[in-house]
Amino acid sequence: FNTRFAAFELFIFFVVFVIVCTAIVMTLPFVKLYTINVTDVEYLNYTLAALFGISILFSTIRIPYIMMVNITGTFKETRLGAILEAVINLAVSIPLLFVMGIEGLLIGTCVALMYRSIDVIVYCYKKLINKSILSIIKLLLIYLLFAVVYLVVFNYCITLDINNWFSWLLIALCVFLSSCIWFLLPIIIFYPK
């Protein structure tokens, strides 16, 4: 079971990071095209794109662990974590909403999602998988490092020249394919089996 679950975990991390990084890179060009004739507000906000991406990351990265909790029928044991996620979201989001606007709201959501993801992963590793948590920490850190490098390169080193929907679609496909190749590297380097 542990070997198959580790492979499933690796697959989920690969898919999630490919999709999230592609979405973060392509969000601003999409917004730029969509709002091309709108001049009332500045809609291009990299912080919002990144925060939406982070919230998607933490929502999806925990899928295998939530599935494991559901399959094993141990939701009652993890119910407190779900309640705390909602409390953290409200407690952090509401004050930050008044200070920072929508960015504050998203920061609160990201904090809550991160808490719950860590909570359910730790629970699964300690109670259900009976395996050291270090393996998932290593996997997460490797993928986060690769994601940061990927996003920095696309944000600061590559200019995406997009001026119509066809070019957006073509470049999105190229970004997706480059993301697939990039996020295969951790598997090849650190998990060659």
MARLUMKE-13987 format. One line per 8 residues: their letters; for each residue x, y, z of N, C-alpha, C, O. Coordinates in Angstrom, 3 decimals, padded with zeros to 6 digits, always signed. Layout:
! MARLUMKE-13987
A	X,Y,Z,X,Y,Z,X,Y,Z,X,Y,Z ~ ...
//
This chain:
! MARLUMKE-13987
FNTRFAAF	+000.824,-001.211,+000.000,+000.000,+000.000,+000.000,+000.858,+001.260,+000.000,+000.609,+002.190,-000.767 ~ +001.878,+001.284,+000.874,+002.706,+002.493,+000.990,+003.393,+002.854,-000.320,+003.514,+004.033,-000.654 ~ +003.845,+001.841,-001.069,+004.515,+002.103,-002.342,+003.538,+002.689,-003.355,+003.866,+003.642,-004.062 ~ +002.342,+002.122,-003.423,+001.343,+002.634,-004.353,+000.871,+004.028,-003.946,+000.668,+004.900,-004.791 ~ +000.701,+004.222,-002.651,+000.255,+005.543,-002.200,+001.329,+006.595,-002.477,+001.008,+007.719,-002.863 ~ +002.593,+006.240,-002.286,+003.686,+007.182,-002.577,+003.690,+007.560,-004.055,+003.931,+008.718,-004.396 ~ +003.425,+006.595,-004.935,+003.354,+006.886,-006.370,+002.151,+007.785,-006.672,+002.254,+008.710,-007.478 ~ +001.019,+007.516,-006.029,-000.181,+008.341,-006.210,+000.082,+009.765,-005.723,-000.301,+010.740,-006.371
ELFIFFVV	+000.737,+009.864,-004.579,+001.097,+011.161,-003.988,+001.982,+011.958,-004.957,+001.747,+013.142,-005.198 ~ +002.985,+011.298,-005.496,+003.901,+011.934,-006.442,+003.148,+012.402,-007.689,+003.394,+013.498,-008.193 ~ +002.233,+011.568,-008.184,+001.420,+011.926,-009.350,+000.553,+013.149,-009.051,+000.476,+014.067,-009.867 ~ -000.097,+013.168,-007.891,-000.949,+014.300,-007.504,-000.117,+015.577,-007.410,-000.530,+016.622,-007.911 ~ +001.048,+015.501,-006.775,+001.910,+016.681,-006.663,+002.298,+017.188,-008.049,+002.257,+018.391,-008.307 ~ +002.673,+016.273,-008.936,+003.046,+016.656,-010.296,+001.886,+017.390,-010.974,+002.069,+018.496,-011.482 ~ +000.708,+016.790,-010.984,-000.455,+017.372,-011.661,-000.824,+018.720,-011.047,-001.061,+019.690,-011.768 ~ -000.871,+018.781,-009.722,-001.269,+020.023,-009.043,-000.289,+021.150,-009.346,-000.711,+022.256,-009.681
FVIVCTAI	+000.994,+020.892,-009.237,+001.980,+021.946,-009.480,+002.000,+022.374,-010.948,+002.180,+023.557,-011.237 ~ +001.822,+021.449,-011.866,+001.754,+021.814,-013.288,+000.567,+022.741,-013.527,+000.714,+023.791,-014.152 ~ -000.598,+022.360,-013.036,-001.809,+023.152,-013.270,-001.734,+024.510,-012.575,-002.062,+025.534,-013.174 ~ -001.306,+024.520,-011.317,-001.258,+025.776,-010.563,-000.250,+026.741,-011.176,-000.556,+027.922,-011.346 ~ +000.930,+026.268,-011.504,+001.940,+027.170,-012.074,+001.534,+027.659,-013.461,+001.774,+028.817,-013.802 ~ +000.929,+026.798,-014.255,+000.422,+027.237,-015.560,-000.651,+028.305,-015.367,-000.668,+029.314,-016.071 ~ -001.539,+028.075,-014.415,-002.612,+029.046,-014.153,-002.055,+030.377,-013.673,-002.509,+031.431,-014.118 ~ -001.081,+030.348,-012.775,-000.506,+031.604,-012.268,+000.158,+032.383,-013.412,-000.028,+033.594,-013.533
VMTLPFVK	+000.926,+031.687,-014.242,+001.618,+032.359,-015.350,+000.622,+032.940,-016.347,+000.838,+034.032,-016.871 ~ -000.462,+032.224,-016.612,-001.385,+032.631,-017.673,-002.537,+033.519,-017.197,-003.301,+034.022,-018.021 ~ -002.673,+033.719,-015.895,-003.791,+034.521,-015.386,-003.698,+035.980,-015.831,-004.665,+036.521,-016.367 ~ -002.563,+036.615,-015.619,-002.459,+038.033,-015.974,-002.597,+038.293,-017.477,-003.267,+039.250,-017.865 ~ -001.983,+037.466,-018.333,-002.246,+037.677,-019.760,-003.731,+037.508,-020.114,-004.246,+038.215,-020.980 ~ -004.413,+036.576,-019.448,-005.847,+036.401,-019.680,-006.612,+037.657,-019.255,-007.450,+038.164,-020.000 ~ -006.316,+038.150,-018.056,-006.995,+039.346,-017.545,-006.694,+040.545,-018.449,-007.576,+041.359,-018.723 ~ -005.459,+040.645,-018.903,-005.079,+041.755,-019.788,-005.900,+041.726,-021.074,-006.387,+042.763,-021.524
LYTINVTD	-006.055,+040.541,-021.666,-006.867,+040.427,-022.880,-008.342,+040.675,-022.590,-009.021,+041.363,-023.353 ~ -008.829,+040.127,-021.509,-010.246,+040.230,-021.175,-010.658,+041.673,-020.880,-011.782,+042.077,-021.178 ~ -009.743,+042.443,-020.295,-010.061,+043.824,-019.898,-009.386,+044.846,-020.808,-009.139,+045.978,-020.391 ~ -009.089,+044.460,-022.033,-008.310,+045.307,-022.938,-008.942,+046.687,-023.161,-008.212,+047.667,-023.309 ~ -010.242,+046.790,-023.189,-010.899,+048.079,-023.420,-011.489,+048.684,-022.152,-012.235,+049.661,-022.216 ~ -011.163,+048.116,-021.021,-011.688,+048.613,-019.750,-010.626,+049.486,-019.096,-009.484,+049.060,-018.921 ~ -011.006,+050.704,-018.738,-010.023,+051.642,-018.182,-010.396,+052.152,-016.795,-009.693,+052.999,-016.244 ~ -011.489,+051.653,-016.221,-011.942,+052.194,-014.933,-011.070,+051.779,-013.755,-010.898,+052.548,-012.809
VEYLNYTL	-010.520,+050.569,-013.805,-009.726,+050.029,-012.695,-008.549,+049.263,-013.283,-008.635,+048.713,-014.381 ~ -007.458,+049.234,-012.544,-006.298,+048.434,-012.961,-006.521,+046.991,-012.498,-006.464,+046.699,-011.304 ~ -006.770,+046.107,-013.442,-007.106,+044.720,-013.123,-005.894,+043.804,-013.066,-005.998,+042.683,-012.568 ~ -004.756,+044.250,-013.560,-003.564,+043.405,-013.562,-002.907,+043.438,-012.191,-002.283,+044.430,-011.815 ~ -003.051,+042.359,-011.458,-002.559,+042.288,-010.083,-001.898,+040.930,-009.871,-002.578,+039.926,-009.663 ~ -000.553,+040.907,-009.927,+000.176,+039.649,-009.780,-000.052,+039.028,-008.409,-000.101,+037.804,-008.284 ~ -000.191,+039.856,-007.381,-000.417,+039.338,-006.032,-001.701,+038.526,-005.972,-001.726,+037.445,-005.384 ~ -002.761,+039.036,-006.573,-004.031,+038.297,-006.600,-003.881,+036.983,-007.344,-004.364,+035.950,-006.881
AALFGISI	-003.217,+037.010,-008.490,-003.015,+035.777,-009.265,-002.245,+034.749,-008.437,-002.600,+033.571,-008.409 ~ -001.182,+035.209,-007.760,-000.387,+034.297,-006.939,-001.200,+033.756,-005.761,-001.120,+032.567,-005.455 ~ -001.979,+034.612,-005.099,-002.779,+034.160,-003.966,-003.874,+033.178,-004.389,-004.135,+032.201,-003.687 ~ -004.503,+033.430,-005.518,-005.479,+032.463,-006.031,-004.780,+031.134,-006.321,-005.313,+030.068,-006.013 ~ -003.589,+031.202,-006.914,-002.825,+029.978,-007.197,-002.462,+029.222,-005.930,-002.579,+027.998,-005.880 ~ -002.023,+029.944,-004.908,-001.672,+029.306,-003.635,-002.898,+028.664,-003.003,-002.810,+027.567,-002.452 ~ -004.041,+029.337,-003.079,-005.251,+028.748,-002.494,-005.649,+027.476,-003.255,-006.083,+026.501,-002.643 ~ -005.505,+027.482,-004.561,-005.789,+026.275,-005.346,-004.796,+025.177,-004.978,-005.173,+024.013,-004.836
LFSTIRIP	-003.532,+025.550,-004.826,-002.497,+024.581,-004.457,-002.856,+023.866,-003.158,-002.847,+022.636,-003.101 ~ -003.174,+024.636,-002.113,-003.464,+024.013,-000.826,-004.828,+023.319,-000.797,-005.046,+022.425,+000.021 ~ -005.729,+023.713,-001.663,-007.013,+023.012,-001.756,-006.857,+021.644,-002.403,-007.525,+020.684,-002.019 ~ -005.970,+021.563,-003.386,-005.851,+020.324,-004.158,-004.750,+019.392,-003.670,-004.841,+018.181,-003.870 ~ -003.731,+019.921,-003.045,-002.611,+019.085,-002.621,-003.035,+018.097,-001.537,-002.390,+017.066,-001.344 ~ -004.099,+018.409,-000.846,-004.563,+017.545,+000.249,-005.578,+016.500,-000.193,-006.062,+015.723,+000.631 ~ -005.904,+016.469,-001.464,-006.913,+015.532,-001.965,-006.621,+014.075,-001.584,-007.525,+013.389,-001.107 ~ -005.390,+013.578,-001.778,-005.163,+012.167,-001.425,-005.401,+011.880,+000.062,-005.832,+010.788,+000.433
YIMMVNIT	-005.121,+012.852,+000.884,-005.233,+012.649,+002.328,-006.688,+012.742,+002.782,-007.120,+011.986,+003.653 ~ -007.439,+013.666,+002.192,-008.877,+013.748,+002.474,-009.556,+012.461,+001.996,-010.440,+011.931,+002.669 ~ -009.135,+011.966,+000.828,-009.678,+010.705,+000.325,-009.384,+009.573,+001.300,-010.251,+008.743,+001.574 ~ -008.172,+009.539,+001.819,-007.781,+008.485,+002.754,-008.626,+008.554,+004.027,-009.067,+007.524,+004.538 ~ -008.849,+009.752,+004.532,-009.677,+009.933,+005.726,-011.101,+009.437,+005.442,-011.694,+008.741,+006.265 ~ -011.636,+009.794,+004.289,-012.993,+009.373,+003.934,-013.089,+007.852,+003.752,-014.039,+007.224,+004.219 ~ -012.112,+007.280,+003.081,-012.122,+005.839,+002.821,-012.006,+005.044,+004.122,-012.659,+004.014,+004.289 ~ -011.179,+005.525,+005.029,-010.978,+004.796,+006.293,-012.052,+005.119,+007.326,-012.068,+004.538,+008.411
GTFKETRL	-012.942,+006.037,+006.994,-014.024,+006.368,+007.920,-013.566,+007.072,+009.178,-014.169,+006.908,+010.239 ~ -012.506,+007.852,+009.069,-011.963,+008.529,+010.257,-012.216,+010.038,+010.229,-011.427,+010.813,+010.769 ~ -013.311,+010.447,+009.602,-013.593,+011.877,+009.543,-013.805,+012.462,+010.938,-013.386,+013.588,+011.205 ~ -014.451,+011.707,+011.829,-014.697,+012.228,+013.179,-013.394,+012.618,+013.868,-013.344,+013.601,+014.608 ~ -012.343,+011.844,+013.619,-011.048,+012.125,+014.237,-010.406,+013.390,+013.669,-009.546,+013.992,+014.313 ~ -010.815,+013.791,+012.480,-010.217,+014.976,+011.847,-011.192,+016.150,+011.783,-010.878,+017.197,+011.217 ~ -012.368,+015.969,+012.362,-013.416,+016.999,+012.309,-012.967,+018.310,+012.948,-013.280,+019.385,+012.438 ~ -012.241,+018.231,+014.052,-011.772,+019.448,+014.726,-010.906,+020.285,+013.787,-011.013,+021.511,+013.767
GAILEAVI	-010.048,+019.620,+013.008,-009.213,+020.335,+012.042,-010.033,+021.073,+011.003,-009.688,+022.187,+010.609 ~ -011.130,+020.451,+010.553,-012.013,+021.101,+009.579,-012.692,+022.325,+010.192,-012.838,+023.358,+009.538 ~ -013.100,+022.198,+011.444,-013.735,+023.329,+012.140,-012.722,+024.454,+012.340,-013.034,+025.624,+012.117 ~ -011.507,+024.095,+012.764,-010.465,+025.108,+012.957,-010.107,+025.804,+011.646,-009.782,+026.992,+011.643 ~ -010.163,+025.076,+010.540,-009.903,+025.699,+009.237,-010.892,+026.836,+008.991,-010.502,+027.924,+008.567 ~ -012.160,+026.582,+009.257,-013.183,+027.618,+009.063,-012.980,+028.786,+010.022,-013.121,+029.945,+009.633 ~ -012.650,+028.482,+011.274,-012.428,+029.534,+012.274,-011.228,+030.388,+011.888,-011.290,+031.616,+011.949 ~ -010.134,+029.737,+011.490,-008.926,+030.465,+011.069,-009.243,+031.343,+009.864,-008.826,+032.500,+009.797
NLAVSIPL	-009.987,+030.777,+008.911,-010.326,+031.542,+007.712,-011.073,+032.821,+008.085,-010.730,+033.901,+007.604 ~ -012.081,+032.708,+008.933,-012.849,+033.892,+009.337,-012.010,+034.847,+010.186,-012.037,+036.060,+009.977 ~ -011.263,+034.290,+011.147,-010.490,+035.121,+012.080,-009.379,+035.901,+011.389,-009.049,+037.011,+011.806 ~ -008.805,+035.335,+010.348,-007.723,+036.021,+009.635,-008.282,+036.853,+008.477,-007.844,+037.982,+008.258 ~ -009.235,+036.306,+007.744,-009.751,+036.976,+006.546,-010.495,+038.267,+006.842,-010.281,+039.273,+006.166 ~ -011.364,+038.254,+007.840,-012.198,+039.432,+008.091,-011.375,+040.656,+008.483,-011.560,+041.721,+007.895 ~ -010.470,+040.539,+009.460,-009.654,+041.734,+009.771,-008.780,+042.179,+008.593,-008.644,+043.375,+008.331 ~ -008.189,+041.207,+007.884,-007.328,+041.568,+006.753,-008.124,+042.150,+005.586,-007.593,+042.937,+004.802
LFVMGIEG	-009.379,+041.772,+005.471,-010.227,+042.341,+004.426,-010.331,+043.857,+004.586,-010.272,+044.599,+003.605 ~ -010.484,+044.307,+005.828,-010.614,+045.743,+006.080,-009.293,+046.481,+005.899,-009.281,+047.668,+005.574 ~ -008.189,+045.783,+006.110,-006.873,+046.415,+005.994,-006.337,+046.346,+004.565,-005.778,+047.321,+004.063 ~ -006.508,+045.190,+003.905,-005.858,+044.962,+002.617,-006.825,+044.719,+001.461,-006.392,+044.604,+000.314 ~ -008.092,+044.640,+001.734,-009.051,+044.361,+000.674,-009.059,+042.886,+000.319,-008.873,+042.021,+001.175 ~ -009.278,+042.616,-000.964,-009.409,+041.228,-001.402,-008.130,+040.421,-001.170,-008.192,+039.215,-000.930 ~ -006.962,+041.087,-001.242,-005.710,+040.381,-000.953,-005.715,+039.839,+000.471,-005.264,+038.719,+000.712 ~ -006.223,+040.627,+001.413,-006.313,+040.172,+002.800,-007.240,+038.986,+002.951,-006.957,+038.054,+003.704
LLIGTCVA	-008.346,+039.024,+002.235,-009.291,+037.912,+002.255,-008.629,+036.637,+001.742,-008.790,+035.566,+002.327 ~ -007.893,+036.760,+000.659,-007.209,+035.595,+000.095,-006.077,+035.110,+000.987,-005.828,+033.907,+001.067 ~ -005.390,+036.023,+001.656,-004.339,+035.602,+002.589,-004.956,+034.767,+003.711,-004.415,+033.723,+004.076 ~ -006.077,+035.218,+004.254,-006.761,+034.448,+005.290,-007.167,+033.074,+004.801,-007.015,+032.085,+005.517 ~ -007.681,+033.008,+003.586,-008.064,+031.723,+003.006,-006.845,+030.823,+002.830,-006.904,+029.630,+003.129 ~ -005.741,+031.390,+002.345,-004.511,+030.607,+002.159,-003.984,+030.072,+003.484,-003.559,+028.920,+003.569 ~ -004.011,+030.909,+004.514,-003.548,+030.481,+005.846,-004.399,+029.316,+006.342,-003.870,+028.321,+006.837 ~ -005.714,+029.443,+006.210,-006.620,+028.383,+006.670,-006.426,+027.098,+005.863,-006.385,+026.007,+006.430
LMYRSIDV	-006.307,+027.227,+004.559,-006.095,+026.050,+003.724,-004.757,+025.381,+004.025,-004.662,+024.154,+004.045 ~ -003.725,+026.191,+004.261,-002.427,+025.636,+004.599,-002.502,+024.885,+005.927,-001.974,+023.779,+006.050 ~ -003.160,+025.489,+006.925,-003.319,+024.819,+008.217,-003.992,+023.459,+008.043,-003.494,+022.451,+008.545 ~ -005.121,+023.427,+007.335,-005.885,+022.192,+007.196,-005.119,+021.154,+006.385,-005.186,+019.960,+006.678 ~ -004.401,+021.600,+005.379,-003.603,+020.665,+004.587,-002.542,+020.011,+005.451,-002.369,+018.793,+005.419 ~ -001.835,+020.819,+006.221,-000.812,+020.274,+007.123,-001.457,+019.340,+008.147,-000.937,+018.259,+008.421 ~ -002.582,+019.760,+008.706,-003.289,+018.971,+009.710,-003.665,+017.590,+009.185,-003.395,+016.582,+009.838 ~ -004.287,+017.541,+008.013,-004.756,+016.253,+007.488,-003.590,+015.389,+007.004,-003.647,+014.164,+007.105
IVYCYKKL	-002.540,+016.012,+006.483,-001.364,+015.243,+006.060,-000.675,+014.624,+007.277,-000.323,+013.444,+007.258 ~ -000.485,+015.410,+008.323,+000.148,+014.883,+009.547,-000.703,+013.757,+010.127,-000.168,+012.724,+010.531 ~ -002.010,+013.943,+010.173,-002.893,+012.897,+010.692,-002.734,+011.601,+009.896,-002.570,+010.528,+010.478 ~ -002.781,+011.700,+008.582,-002.676,+010.504,+007.744,-001.337,+009.805,+007.918,-001.275,+008.579,+008.000 ~ -000.275,+010.585,+007.972,+001.043,+009.971,+008.116,+001.218,+009.313,+009.481,+001.804,+008.235,+009.576 ~ +000.722,+009.945,+010.528,+000.892,+009.385,+011.875,-000.074,+008.242,+012.159,+000.328,+007.228,+012.729 ~ -001.330,+008.384,+011.778,-002.361,+007.429,+012.194,-002.717,+006.386,+011.136,-003.088,+005.267,+011.489 ~ -002.614,+006.720,+009.863,-003.094,+005.801,+008.836,-001.976,+005.149,+008.028,-002.039,+003.959,+007.720
INKSILSI	-000.970,+005.921,+007.693,+000.123,+005.383,+006.873,+001.219,+004.792,+007.747,+001.925,+003.876,+007.325 ~ +001.363,+005.308,+008.954,+002.424,+004.876,+009.877,+003.802,+004.999,+009.226,+004.595,+004.058,+009.209 ~ +004.050,+006.174,+008.701,+005.296,+006.448,+007.985,+005.811,+007.802,+008.450,+005.033,+008.652,+008.884 ~ +007.105,+007.999,+008.361,+007.699,+009.270,+008.766,+007.171,+010.409,+007.894,+007.046,+010.282,+006.675 ~ +006.874,+011.496,+008.540,+006.367,+012.689,+007.854,+007.458,+013.340,+006.997,+007.158,+014.174,+006.143 ~ +008.709,+012.967,+007.219,+009.824,+013.583,+006.491,+009.732,+013.381,+004.979,+010.154,+014.243,+004.208 ~ +009.183,+012.247,+004.557,+009.109,+012.000,+003.109,+008.184,+012.996,+002.418,+008.491,+013.458,+001.319 ~ +007.066,+013.333,+003.039,+006.146,+014.292,+002.425,+006.694,+015.717,+002.537,+006.487,+016.536,+001.642
IKLLLIYL	+007.386,+016.007,+003.625,+008.018,+017.327,+003.767,+009.061,+017.518,+002.672,+009.139,+018.582,+002.058 ~ +009.855,+016.489,+002.433,+010.862,+016.545,+001.369,+010.192,+016.772,+000.011,+010.611,+017.638,-000.757 ~ +009.152,+015.991,-000.276,+008.438,+016.125,-001.548,+007.859,+017.527,-001.715,+007.992,+018.139,-002.775 ~ +007.224,+018.026,-000.677,+006.609,+019.358,-000.741,+007.664,+020.449,-000.925,+007.489,+021.350,-001.746 ~ +008.748,+020.370,-000.172,+009.807,+021.380,-000.299,+010.450,+021.363,-001.685,+010.727,+022.417,-002.257 ~ +010.683,+020.172,-002.219,+011.267,+020.062,-003.559,+010.340,+020.713,-004.585,+010.778,+021.514,-005.411 ~ +009.064,+020.362,-004.522,+008.116,+020.924,-005.494,+007.906,+022.423,-005.293,+007.757,+023.156,-006.272 ~ +007.892,+022.888,-004.062,+007.766,+024.334,-003.826,+008.974,+025.081,-004.384,+008.821,+026.142,-004.991
LFAVVYLV	+010.164,+024.539,-004.185,+011.376,+025.159,-004.726,+011.321,+025.218,-006.250,+011.628,+026.250,-006.847 ~ +010.932,+024.116,-006.876,+010.810,+024.094,-008.327,+009.751,+025.092,-008.796,+009.931,+025.749,-009.822 ~ +008.651,+025.209,-008.053,+007.588,+026.153,-008.424,+008.079,+027.593,-008.334,+007.811,+028.398,-009.226 ~ +008.790,+027.919,-007.271,+009.304,+029.277,-007.105,+010.253,+029.622,-008.244,+010.156,+030.703,-008.826 ~ +011.162,+028.720,-008.563,+012.105,+028.969,-009.661,+011.340,+029.157,-010.974,+011.615,+030.087,-011.731 ~ +010.394,+028.282,-011.233,+009.596,+028.359,-012.462,+008.867,+029.692,-012.563,+008.895,+030.340,-013.609 ~ +008.218,+030.101,-011.487,+007.442,+031.345,-011.506,+008.341,+032.578,-011.582,+007.984,+033.556,-012.239 ~ +009.484,+032.550,-010.930,+010.423,+033.675,-011.010,+010.929,+033.821,-012.445,+011.003,+034.932,-012.970
VFNYCITL	+011.272,+032.711,-013.069,+011.750,+032.765,-014.458,+010.667,+033.351,-015.356,+010.949,+034.234,-016.167 ~ +009.439,+032.874,-015.223,+008.361,+033.389,-016.076,+007.981,+034.815,-015.733,+007.551,+035.563,-016.612 ~ +008.124,+035.203,-014.505,+007.735,+036.559,-014.111,+008.797,+037.595,-014.459,+008.464,+038.720,-014.831 ~ +010.068,+037.228,-014.343,+011.137,+038.222,-014.496,+012.009,+038.041,-015.731,+012.672,+038.987,-016.156 ~ +012.022,+036.851,-016.313,+012.967,+036.602,-017.404,+012.314,+036.391,-018.763,+012.974,+036.523,-019.793 ~ +011.035,+036.067,-018.776,+010.362,+035.766,-020.039,+009.197,+036.732,-020.230,+008.349,+036.894,-019.352 ~ +009.177,+037.357,-021.383,+008.069,+038.249,-021.721,+007.104,+037.490,-022.625,+007.483,+037.000,-023.689 ~ +005.878,+037.403,-022.191,+004.855,+036.736,-022.996,+004.165,+037.785,-023.860,+003.442,+038.646,-023.358
DINNWFSW	+004.397,+037.699,-025.153,+003.815,+038.658,-026.085,+002.467,+038.122,-026.560,+002.391,+037.366,-027.528 ~ +001.415,+038.523,-025.868,+000.071,+038.019,-026.163,-000.824,+039.208,-026.497,-000.989,+040.126,-025.693 ~ -001.402,+039.173,-027.706,-002.280,+040.277,-028.085,-003.602,+039.818,-028.696,-004.382,+040.640,-029.177 ~ -003.857,+038.515,-028.681,-005.160,+038.000,-029.109,-005.384,+036.639,-028.458,-004.473,+036.060,-027.866 ~ -006.611,+036.143,-028.580,-006.962,+034.897,-027.890,-006.236,+033.700,-028.471,-005.916,+032.766,-027.736 ~ -005.967,+033.700,-029.764,-005.238,+032.585,-030.361,-003.811,+032.518,-029.811,-003.325,+031.441,-029.466 ~ -003.141,+033.679,-029.730,-001.780,+033.681,-029.182,-001.795,+033.303,-027.706,-000.869,+032.650,-027.226 ~ -002.848,+033.711,-026.975,-002.958,+033.314,-025.562,-003.063,+031.796,-025.454,-002.388,+031.183,-024.627
LLIALCVF	-003.895,+031.196,-026.275,-004.084,+029.749,-026.239,-002.805,+029.013,-026.612,-002.442,+028.025,-025.974 ~ -002.131,+029.491,-027.638,-000.878,+028.876,-028.075,+000.196,+028.981,-026.996,+000.891,+028.006,-026.706 ~ +000.328,+030.154,-026.411,+001.331,+030.342,-025.353,+000.942,+029.558,-024.098,+001.813,+029.021,-023.413 ~ -000.345,+029.487,-023.793,-000.798,+028.686,-022.643,-000.406,+027.217,-022.833,+000.018,+026.554,-021.887 ~ -000.550,+026.722,-024.047,-000.148,+025.345,-024.339,+001.360,+025.172,-024.150,+001.805,+024.171,-023.590 ~ +002.140,+026.138,-024.612,+003.603,+026.087,-024.444,+003.992,+026.155,-022.963,+004.880,+025.432,-022.512 ~ +003.320,+027.026,-022.220,+003.587,+027.139,-020.778,+003.233,+025.831,-020.090,+003.982,+025.354,-019.238 ~ +002.094,+025.247,-020.453,+001.681,+023.975,-019.872,+002.709,+022.884,-020.156,+003.096,+022.141,-019.254
LSSCIWFL	+003.152,+022.787,-021.413,+004.134,+021.758,-021.775,+005.473,+021.993,-021.073,+006.108,+021.042,-020.615 ~ +005.900,+023.245,-020.987,+007.158,+023.528,-020.284,+007.019,+023.214,-018.798,+007.968,+022.755,-018.163 ~ +005.841,+023.462,-018.252,+005.574,+023.142,-016.855,+005.622,+021.629,-016.630,+006.168,+021.167,-015.629 ~ +005.054,+020.862,-017.559,+005.108,+019.398,-017.457,+006.554,+018.905,-017.441,+006.931,+018.076,-016.614 ~ +007.343,+019.423,-018.355,+008.758,+019.023,-018.412,+009.476,+019.441,-017.138,+010.218,+018.653,-016.551 ~ +009.258,+020.678,-016.711,+009.927,+021.201,-015.518,+009.589,+020.379,-014.276,+010.474,+020.059,-013.482 ~ +008.315,+020.038,-014.108,+007.914,+019.317,-012.903,+008.106,+017.800,-013.004,+007.856,+017.076,-012.041 ~ +008.547,+017.326,-014.162,+009.011,+015.941,-014.258,+010.429,+015.816,-013.698,+010.834,+014.744,-013.246
LPIIIFYP	+011.173,+016.912,-013.732,+012.558,+016.869,-013.255,+012.695,+016.395,-011.804,+013.567,+015.570,-011.531 ~ +011.875,+016.878,-010.858,+012.011,+016.350,-009.497,+011.776,+014.846,-009.417,+012.408,+014.157,-008.616 ~ +010.874,+014.342,-010.243,+010.612,+012.897,-010.242,+011.832,+012.166,-010.767,+012.255,+011.164,-010.192 ~ +012.395,+012.659,-011.851,+013.570,+012.005,-012.455,+014.772,+012.101,-011.524,+015.514,+011.132,-011.366 ~ +014.968,+013.259,-010.910,+016.159,+013.470,-010.075,+016.038,+012.811,-008.704,+016.961,+012.128,-008.261 ~ +014.895,+013.011,-008.025,+014.778,+012.578,-006.635,+013.989,+011.287,-006.433,+014.113,+010.648,-005.388 ~ +013.181,+010.897,-007.414,+012.341,+009.702,-007.289,+012.411,+008.856,-008.566,+011.393,+008.634,-009.222 ~ +013.608,+008.387,-008.914,+013.772,+007.734,-010.216,+013.099,+006.354,-010.357,+013.033,+005.830,-011.469
K	+012.611,+005.768,-009.293,+012.039,+004.417,-009.382,+010.831,+004.396,-010.242,+010.223,+003.342,-010.427
//
